Amino acid sequence: MDRATLGRLRAAIGLTEVGRLGDDWDELFGEVNRTIAGVAVSVELWRDVDSQGWRLDIEAPAGSVDADVQDLLAVIRAEVESAGVQIASIAGRR
């Protein structure tokens, strides 16, 4: 990911600006808290130091209503795509 694309992605999602692309060891590149159904949800952008791949971690508290989480995922997916970034996969875990 280049600097311009990273900037667009951060702006689209509302992420803080942390991490330096030129530093091979920087992993966290942005974070923001969102609210769904009155519950705080953490969204973080990470770069894997080994593969140089990127991922968004979205952490909702246990017991969050699945429909609310799916709605948030749809919003974030649209924001990512509006920044011109392609989503390779979405994985969920509980």
C-alpha positions as CSV (number, residue, x, y, z in Angstrom):
1,M,0.0,0.0,0.0
2,D,1.4,3.4,-0.9
3,R,1.2,6.6,1.3
4,A,-1.7,8.1,-0.8
5,T,-3.8,4.9,-0.6
6,L,-3.1,4.6,3.1
7,G,-4.2,8.3,3.6
8,R,-7.5,7.7,1.6
9,L,-8.2,4.5,3.6
10,R,-7.6,6.2,7.0
11,A,-9.8,9.2,6.0
12,A,-12.6,6.9,4.7
13,I,-12.8,4.9,7.9
14,G,-11.9,7.7,10.3
15,L,-8.7,6.1,11.5
16,T,-6.0,7.8,13.5
17,E,-2.7,8.3,11.8
18,V,-0.1,6.1,13.5
19,G,2.7,4.0,12.1
20,R,5.3,4.7,9.4
21,L,5.3,3.0,6.1
22,G,9.1,3.3,5.9
23,D,9.6,1.5,9.2
24,D,9.5,-2.2,8.6
25,W,8.6,-2.9,12.2
26,D,5.5,-0.7,12.5
27,E,2.4,-2.8,12.6
28,L,-0.5,-0.6,13.8
29,F,-1.5,2.0,11.2
30,G,-4.8,3.4,12.6
31,E,-7.6,2.9,15.0
32,V,-11.0,4.3,15.7
33,N,-13.9,3.4,18.0
34,R,-17.3,3.0,16.5
35,T,-20.7,2.5,18.2
36,I,-23.3,0.0,17.3
37,A,-26.5,-0.3,19.2
38,G,-24.9,1.7,22.0
39,V,-21.9,-0.5,22.3
40,A,-18.3,0.5,21.6
41,V,-16.5,-1.4,18.8
42,S,-12.8,-1.1,18.1
43,V,-11.5,-0.9,14.4
44,E,-7.8,-1.2,13.9
45,L,-5.6,-1.3,10.7
46,W,-2.6,-3.6,10.9
47,R,0.3,-4.5,8.6
48,D,1.9,-7.9,9.1
49,V,5.7,-7.4,9.4
50,D,6.5,-10.8,7.7
51,S,4.1,-10.8,4.8
52,Q,3.5,-7.1,4.5
53,G,-0.2,-7.9,4.1
54,W,-2.9,-5.7,5.6
55,R,-5.9,-6.4,7.7
56,L,-8.7,-4.6,9.6
57,D,-9.5,-6.0,13.0
58,I,-13.0,-5.2,14.2
59,E,-13.6,-6.2,17.8
60,A,-17.2,-6.2,19.1
61,P,-17.9,-7.2,22.7
62,A,-19.3,-10.7,23.4
63,G,-23.0,-10.8,23.1
64,S,-23.2,-8.2,20.3
65,V,-26.2,-8.8,18.1
66,D,-25.1,-10.4,14.9
67,A,-27.3,-8.2,12.7
68,D,-25.7,-5.1,14.2
69,V,-22.2,-6.5,13.6
70,Q,-23.1,-7.3,10.0
71,D,-24.5,-3.8,9.4
72,L,-21.2,-2.4,10.7
73,L,-19.2,-4.7,8.4
74,A,-21.2,-3.5,5.4
75,V,-20.5,0.1,6.3
76,I,-16.8,-0.5,6.7
77,R,-16.6,-2.5,3.5
78,A,-18.2,0.4,1.6
79,E,-15.8,2.8,3.2
80,V,-12.8,0.6,2.3
81,E,-14.0,0.3,-1.3
82,S,-14.6,4.1,-1.5
83,A,-10.9,4.5,-0.8
84,G,-10.1,2.4,-3.8
85,V,-8.9,-0.6,-1.7
86,Q,-9.9,-4.1,-2.7
87,I,-10.9,-6.5,0.1
88,A,-9.3,-9.9,-0.4
89,S,-11.3,-11.7,2.3
90,I,-13.4,-11.3,5.4
91,A,-12.9,-13.8,8.3
92,G,-15.0,-13.9,11.5
93,R,-14.3,-15.4,14.8
94,R,-16.1,-15.7,18.1
